[in-house]
Amino acid sequence: MAERYAVIGNPVAHSRSPEIHGLFARQTGIALEYVRLLAPLDRFAGTVEAFRAAGGKGANVTVPFKEEAARLANELSPRAGAAGAANLLRFDPGGVFADNTDGEGLVRDIRDNLGVPIAGRRVLLVGAGGAARGAIGPLLGERPACLTVVNRTAAKAQALAARFPGTSAAGFDELAGQRFDLVINATSASLAGDRLPLEGLALEGALAYDMMYGPSAAAFLGWASARGARISDGLGMLVEQAAESFFLWLGVRPRTAPVLQALRLAV
């Protein structure tokens, strides 16, 4: 009988995670069912518990519930503990285990799929919410020359940088004229098509990367491309973090390259 998994978020209809895990299942010969679950903003815990009670074995978690997911679990991985946010839940006999595979997926996509080394590079991380929290530890593990966090609310950037030695925080008004090799948008601004106040950045030759994918990333990536940056959305990150999730749930690591290629061709 196929095990049941889900992606839980609000919104969630746009998620390609069911397609990705379906491709992983066919590739590995493992039977599973993977669905989208829309959780009311005030009913995340109830949605998780109902899915678990109905036989669910685990779930991915997307915006805006990643920090709540970490609080819900009774066992946190070191990655989720450091981030204070989780995008993976596994329902074990002893309770709920939470991990954060986002940062690992981000690093693998940039370093392996896009061929852009992070080591020794100047990195700007835009945002200080759950997505940024999940990314910062694995990014630091690649030993960049510097990692700067910027956020509309400067105090949130400062608080995040203080949790991770080796990072610095800045306000948007401090970025004018600065140059980074890698600019990562970890905000949800792209979902609303909002423009980030990054006009002063020198982007020519840099990689501008949006953790969102598809039309949701268009505003940021279009702006960055017009300023001479190489661009990428986060579809590869989604596939890579999903592969890590699949491994943590089922003990099998699927190949990501053919799945990413299939998704790109299907757009």
Secondary structure, DSSP 8 states (H G I E B T S, - for coil): --EEEEEEESS-TT--HHHHHHHHHHHHT--EEEEEEE--TT-HHHHHHHHHHTTEEEEEE-TT-HHHHHHH-SEE-HHHHHHT--SEEEEETTEEEEE--HHHHHHHIIIIIS----TT-EEEEE--SHHHHHHHHHHHHT--SEEEEE-SSHHHHHHHHHHSTTEEEE-GGG-TT-B-SEEEE-SSHHHHT---S-TT-B-TT-EEEESS-GGGGHHHHHHHHHTT-EEE-SHHHHHHHHHHHHHHHHS-----HHHHHHHHHH-
